[in-house]
Amino acid sequence: MTNLVNQEIDTRNLPDDNGYFGEYGGSFVPPELQEVMEEVAAKYAEISQDPTFIEELADLHEHYTGRPSPIFHARNLSRAVGGAQIYLKREDLNHTGAHKINHCLGEVLLARRMGKRKVIAETGAGQHGVALATAAALMGLECDIYMGEVDVMKEAPNVSRMKILGARVIAVKSGTRTLKDAVDEAFKAYLRDPVNQIYCIGSVVGPHPFPMMVRDFQAVIGVEARKQMMHMTGRLPDNVVACVGGGSNAMGIFSAFLDDSSVRLYGVEPAGMGLETGNHAASITCGKPGILHGFRTLLIQNEKGEPLPVYSIASGLDYPGVGPQHCHLHDIKRVQYTTITDREAVEAFYALSRMEGIIPALESSHAVAYAAKLAEGLDRDETVLVNLSGRGDKDIDFVMQNYPLADYEPGAESGNSYKDFLSRIQSRR
Ligand SMILES: *Cc1c(COP(=O)(O)O)cnc(C)c1O
């Protein structure tokens, strides 16, 4: 099916009519909810071809979010790495500081078209909650955000933001009181009143049609980036790198390049404290097929098929499953999935801050770290385009407390400084 929100890209006829990307995706929900999913899918099919909807969304992108987000040639980082030229797609400059506003605006417009009074969603670190509360405030809709109690305590500034924006934050007290439990509760709430509410999921996950819909809304990143790279360099990028939690920012940028066989695509998963420690959230690298939150995915699970607790320094990457289209792109080897540890991400966080004056989100730092490794082994006239999914303001207190600056100054004895980061990259030559 042609992507209808962004007519220019062809996403290879996926998903199929039942919402499958190869053997992943689908819709595993109770019958009551299946009816609702079909209603959402039908309405989406309708509005995604409606010029007034497309225009309204494009207008918000331009005048509210500040799109198109620029692409910046990170010359200092490229020079320091000593290989390919690194370019950053600056989703960190969007209103609310990350790519999530792209699909939240789309979902809230859809909610209004469906006559819903209230939008509901889960949030982990609070980024999706803030983006959705923002869009709901703009459109005059009520907004309920389900958030694990642990996260509510950890992410006080985002909880305040959501409340200021008029959202109700519901602290979830079940299970480990984190993201997975918040999704469970939000689904339960949806079931209680699917007439007045709509679930606005935070990534390319969940039952059909959400993985398709969120991808289409995020595809604006790739459509812009393709044109911008042609304009800046006269050709397509040789490599595109994005971090993968649920996978929405990565699907957003990848989808414009899927049919360009010359463009190598890399998805970066969180290796946390190291894959060997078990404390990670690398679902594609280490997961097995399973069902979570209404869709078939690669899942980090125990023998009974229950999701295991996962971990990453970046809360936005901390999810035991992953978007079904990523699982498929892995199967057909169109995208190469790789991992970056917490420590490598923090080094990249400091390196980009010091070298380019851009403080990246810890999630995005995973993509920057891998891009630096990749660029090092390439020629100077090659290009690596990184999706800088968000800004690091939300992470500064955490990083300063847990990864003291002194350990990361050039020449620091700890062996953690960004200069050591670069020399380690260079020692791989
Ligand atoms: C939420 C978030 C992510 C992870 O979500 P995806 O769906 O994998 O894109 C990545 N970066 C930032 C800045 C985020 O807020």
The ligand as an SDF file (V2000), in Angstrom:
LIG
                    3D

 15 15  0  0  0  0  0  0  0  0999 V2000
   10.6110    7.5610   22.9940 C   0  0  0  0  0  0  0  0  0  0  0  0
   11.9130    7.9230   22.4190 C   0  0  0  0  0  0  0  0  0  0  0  0
   12.6620    7.0050   21.6420 C   0  0  0  0  0  0  0  0  0  0  0  0
   12.2470    5.5770   21.4580 C   0  0  0  0  0  0  0  0  0  0  0  0
   11.0680    5.3680   20.7640 O   0  0  0  0  0  0  0  0  0  0  0  0
   11.0260    4.7990   19.2790 P   0  0  0  0  0  0  0  0  0  0  0  0
    9.6080    4.4520   19.0860 O   0  0  0  0  0  0  0  0  0  0  0  0
   11.9560    3.6230   19.1970 O   0  0  0  0  0  0  0  0  0  0  0  0
   11.4920    5.8940   18.3900 O   0  0  0  0  0  0  0  0  0  0  0  0
   13.8340    7.4320   21.0600 C   0  0  0  0  0  0  0  0  0  0  0  0
   14.2920    8.6950   21.2370 N   0  0  0  0  0  0  0  0  0  0  0  0
   13.6110    9.5920   21.9760 C   0  0  0  0  0  0  0  0  0  0  0  0
   14.1770   10.9530   22.1230 C   0  0  0  0  0  0  0  0  0  0  0  0
   12.4030    9.2460   22.5860 C   0  0  0  0  0  0  0  0  0  0  0  0
   11.7320   10.1530   23.3250 O   0  0  0  0  0  0  0  0  0  0  0  0
  1  2  1  0
  2  3  1  0
  2 14  2  0
  3  4  1  0
  3 10  2  0
  4  5  1  0
  5  6  1  0
  6  7  2  0
  6  8  1  0
  6  9  1  0
 10 11  1  0
 11 12  2  0
 12 13  1  0
 12 14  1  0
 14 15  1  0
M  END
$$$$
